[in-house]
Amino acid sequence: MATKSQPPKYRDATLSSLNAAVEALNLVKELASVTPAKAVFGTVSIILTMIRVSFPLVCIERLEDETDIGHDDQ
């Protein structure tokens, strides 16, 4: 039972961190005065957003893999 309650907490904390990072990068991008820096911050923000969107799917897939392993032993 303990393993089933840990992934949502881990997932929520990770998503919260990703949200904060994306918001910070967007703010820095707006405040940056150098054009190449704006491009870099924008690109990194997009990459983190893509990770944030796909992260819940990875967690679900990993949880399913862990539960499948337990059933294979029986």
N, C-alpha and C positions, 0 to 999 in steps of 0.2 A: 504494500500500500504506500509506503514512503516514496518509492520511485515514481508512482503516478502523481503525487502532489508536487514533486520537485520540478518537472519540466515546465508547467505553467508559470511558476515563480521565476525560473531562469529565463523563459521566453519573454515575460513581461519586463524584466529588468533589462534584457538585451534590447528589446524594442524601444524602451524608454531612452536608453543610451544612444541608440541610432537616431531617434527623433531629435534628441538634444544636439547631436553632432551635425545633423543636416541643418537644423535651425541656426547653429553657430556659423557654419560655413556659408549659409545664405546671407547672414548678417555681415560677415567679413567680406564677402564678395561685393556687397553694396557699398561698404566703406572703403574698399581698396581703390587706390588711385592709379595703379599701374595696370594697364590693359592685360598683359600676359598673366598677371596674378589673378585677375577676375576670371579669366578663362580656366585657370587651374582650379580655383575654388568652385567654379560652376561644374566642372567635370567631376571633381571628387564628390560634390553634393549629389550629382546624378547617380554616380556609382553606389554611394551609400543608400540612396533611395531605392535603387534596384535590389540591393541586399536586404533592405528593410521589407520590401514587398515579398521577396521570396523566402525570407527567414521562417515565417510560420509554417510554410509547406515543408521545409527541411526538418523542422521539429516534429511535425506530424509523421513524416516518413521515417524518421529515426525512432520515434516511439513505436510505430508499427513494426519496424525491424526488430526492436528489442523484445516485443511481445511475441513475435513469430519465432524467435530463437528459443524462447521458453517452451513453446508448444512442440517444437521439433524433437526435444529430448524425451517426450512422453511416448 
